[in-house]
Amino acid sequence: MFEVILLVLVMFVMAACAFFPLGYSMVFFSKSAQQSTVANQVESTADSELRILEESNHLLTRLISEIESSFGPRPTDSVLRRHYNTLVASELEIRLAALAK
């Protein structure tokens, strides 16, 4: 029961931080031009990092789907599924190493 109460409190704090308007008010109500340019630089850096993360996520998803399609359907047995996942992971590492060269 304690874990459930703790989980609810943590979720409440996370939601309060996520929807707290202070982060937006600092950008919109800044008076000096220097602060706005710094905010724009931070936003552009965050946008470029987000774009890189999205592109790498798409690459990994595409590679995993190619590997899984070449191996056939995923087994339903837990032991076979664990071996299948290990095989997919090792093939993914091989293909990523080949891309890095």
C-alpha positions as CSV (number, residue, x, y, z in Angstrom):
1,M,0.0,0.0,0.0
2,F,2.9,2.3,0.8
3,E,4.3,1.8,-2.7
4,V,1.1,2.7,-4.3
5,I,0.8,5.9,-2.3
6,L,4.4,6.8,-3.1
7,L,3.9,6.1,-6.8
8,V,0.8,8.4,-6.8
9,L,2.8,11.2,-5.1
10,V,5.7,10.8,-7.5
11,M,3.3,10.9,-10.5
12,F,1.6,14.0,-9.0
13,V,4.9,15.8,-8.6
14,M,5.9,14.9,-12.2
15,A,2.6,16.1,-13.6
16,A,2.9,19.3,-11.6
17,C,6.4,20.0,-12.9
18,A,5.5,19.1,-16.5
19,F,2.5,21.5,-16.7
20,F,3.9,24.3,-14.6
21,P,3.9,27.4,-16.7
22,L,7.1,28.9,-15.3
23,G,9.2,27.5,-18.1
24,Y,7.1,29.1,-20.8
25,S,6.8,32.4,-19.0
26,M,10.6,32.9,-18.8
27,V,10.8,32.7,-22.6
28,F,7.8,34.9,-23.4
29,F,8.3,37.6,-20.8
30,S,12.0,38.2,-21.0
31,K,12.9,41.9,-21.4
32,S,16.4,41.9,-22.8
33,A,17.4,40.9,-26.3
34,Q,20.3,38.9,-24.9
35,Q,18.1,36.6,-22.9
36,S,15.8,36.0,-25.9
37,T,18.8,35.1,-28.1
38,V,20.1,32.8,-25.5
39,A,16.7,31.2,-25.3
40,N,16.6,30.8,-29.1
41,Q,20.0,29.2,-29.1
42,V,19.0,26.8,-26.3
43,E,15.8,26.0,-28.3
44,S,17.7,25.4,-31.5
45,T,20.2,23.2,-29.7
46,A,17.3,21.2,-28.1
47,D,15.6,21.0,-31.5
48,S,18.7,19.7,-33.3
49,E,19.3,17.1,-30.5
50,L,15.7,16.0,-30.7
51,R,16.0,15.7,-34.5
52,I,19.1,13.5,-34.1
53,L,17.4,11.3,-31.5
54,E,14.4,10.9,-33.8
55,E,16.6,10.0,-36.7
56,S,18.6,7.5,-34.7
57,N,15.4,6.0,-33.4
58,H,14.1,5.6,-37.0
59,L,17.4,4.0,-38.0
60,L,17.3,1.5,-35.2
61,T,13.7,0.7,-35.7
62,R,14.3,0.1,-39.4
63,L,17.3,-2.1,-38.8
64,I,15.5,-4.2,-36.2
65,S,12.5,-4.7,-38.5
66,E,14.8,-5.8,-41.3
67,I,16.6,-8.2,-39.0
68,E,13.3,-9.7,-37.6
69,S,11.9,-10.0,-41.1
70,S,14.9,-12.0,-42.2
71,F,14.7,-14.3,-39.2
72,G,11.0,-15.1,-39.5
73,P,8.2,-14.9,-37.0
74,R,8.9,-14.4,-33.3
75,P,8.6,-17.6,-31.2
76,T,5.9,-17.8,-28.5
77,D,7.9,-20.0,-26.1
78,S,9.7,-17.9,-23.5
79,V,13.0,-19.7,-23.9
80,L,13.0,-19.6,-27.7
81,R,11.9,-15.9,-27.5
82,R,14.9,-15.1,-25.3
83,H,17.3,-16.8,-27.7
84,Y,15.5,-15.0,-30.6
85,N,16.0,-11.6,-28.9
86,T,19.6,-12.4,-28.3
87,L,20.1,-13.3,-31.9
88,V,18.4,-10.1,-33.1
89,A,20.5,-8.0,-30.6
90,S,23.8,-9.6,-31.8
91,E,22.9,-9.1,-35.5
92,L,22.0,-5.5,-34.7
93,E,25.4,-4.9,-33.1
94,I,27.1,-6.4,-36.2
95,R,25.1,-4.2,-38.6
96,L,25.7,-1.0,-36.4
97,A,29.5,-1.8,-36.4
98,A,29.4,-2.1,-40.1
99,L,27.7,1.3,-40.4
100,A,30.2,2.9,-38.1
101,K,33.1,1.9,-40.4
